[in-house]
Amino acid sequence: PPLFSRLLRHTRLVSDWSSTCALPILSVGHINVRSLSLHYGDVKEYTQINAMDVLCISESHVSDYMRYQIPNYTLFHSAGKHGCAIYSRIPVLHNFATSTPFEAVVVLLHLSTIVCVYIPPKTSFAQIQSFFQDLLMECKNVLMPLHHCETLYVTGDFNRSEEHTSELQSLTNLVC
């Protein structure tokens, strides 16, 4: 079906690899779903087929998330107009969401923090940079040290074209 090919194109899979074993210890995916209500069945099937540990969703466009549960996953979400959500089958130690000025959901796992964001089109890079500085400062300086978190994953819809790649790459300096 067309959605599955779109899901495959828009899903980014990230795996941590343990130095002592050949299997991934965490799989994280991201889908810009562009309406969870229209694509819930496909997302549910895709998540279960791929046995993802964490799936981040941007542009869910729903307010009643209770209707979109996936068995064996816990759902965390923002309350904003566009919608960000994180499905996790890994126990979450802490979570929070923000809807202003941009949408973000953050979940803290045992050794990783996962962030899913939605940045509206035509947002200036200065606004994005300021938002990320505040968000990442809270993750790096407050949450991660409390729980001995080692890895930070940032996923989402940044609404940036390829011509803005260097801007987005410069955000990694805030993380590292």
Secondary structure, DSSP 8 states (H G I E B T S, - for coil): -HHHHHHHHH---EEEE-TT-SSEEEEEEEEE-S-HHHHHHHHHHHHHHHT-SEEEEE----S-GGGG--TT-EEEE--SSS-EEEEESS--SEEEEE-SSSEEEEEE-SSEEEEEEE--TT--HHHHHHHHHHHHHIIIIIIHHHTT--EEEEEEE----GGGHHHHHHHHHHH-
